[in-house]
Amino acid sequence: MVIFSNRAFTALLAETKEKITTETGGIFLGVKRSGIWYVVEVIDPGPKSIFQPAYFEYDGDYVRHLANKVNRLYGDRLDVLGLWHRHPGSMDTFSSTDDGTIKEFAEKNNGTTLSAIVNLDPQFRLSVYVASLKPYTCKRIDYEIGDNKIPLDIIDVLPHGDLENQINSISTARPSSYSSLNPNHKDKMMDKIVKYLSKEVGRELKKDANIRNYKDDFDLIIEDYLVDECLFCDEKGITYACDCKENNDIDFIIEDENTKIKLSFYMLDFSHRDDFLCKKPFFKRLFGVFCSKKEIDTVNTKQICFSYCNKLFLYKGSLIKSVWEEKIG
């Protein structure tokens, strides 16, 4: 069973109406609990999406950005549950291209995902499926609409007073760009971060590498990723600074009284990787570890990365949190 909030279902209808002459789609955000999929928000596919009568493609950067923004209103409790898109005519089954996209979503969602199709034949019709891997199957399921059918701890946004208190707490605790350091964790934390990074697969940068961020990339890195790193550091009392430079370079610095770690963040176009990575005989084999085959084969694939000790690492998100939880506890 899938239950849509009033807002989520209205957003789906509004997007369908706006792109009535072409295919379109969107992303489901919500919570899966006790076998029920609660869809709280449906976000639009983005201004750079491709809308054609028989073809549609999401604006990936925009979707990731908006999903993170909306999720913060709910205290980071919503997950990406799946996606929907419109099909021409009465076709309410998935194409081979659809199957590929659905499998990617399922792989990121513990092997299952929602996928829905809108048809106008000629009335509006929504078909909702749960897709599963191993083996790949798509099972049609029922849906209902109504805020009263969704638990309050799922559908309610954060109380504005709580957010205001958090803002005030952060601003008073951090008069400069640094937070106070918890003395019980400082030596342990710095040591674990270095060890954590040393175990990751990184590629050596060219000595003359000229890598930089453009304005759009700068905003995306700050708003969608490093804000969460900063908030986690504030929560745990870890000393840090986010140094944003005029040329759009971004340095994230973690330090204690003895050690400073600087990670420089970039959004890089990996189709031009030879411009900034050292090329060695084992390049292809090592790069196959550094990036998946799909990422290597894709032209103009952008990835968020960070450099540390003249090596480049893929950024997987929530780096400090991962170190804290997996390595320190």
Secondary structure, 3 states (H helix, E strand, C coil): CEEECHHHHHHHHHHHHHCCCCCCEEEEEEEEECCEEEEEEEECCCCCCEEECCEEECCHHHHHHHHHHHHHCCCCCCEEEEEEEECCCCCCCCCHHHHHHHHHHHHCCCCEEEEEEEEECCCEEEEEEEEECCCCEEEEECEEECHHHCCHHHHCCCCHHHHHHHHHHHHHHCCCCCCCCCCCCHHHHHHHHHHHHHHCCCEEECCCCCCCCCHHHHHHHHHHHHHHHHHHHHHHCCCEEEEECCCCCEEEEEECCCCEEEEEEEEEEHHHHHHCECCCCCHHHHHHHHCCHHHHHCCCCEEEEEEECCEEEECCCCHHHHHHHHHHC
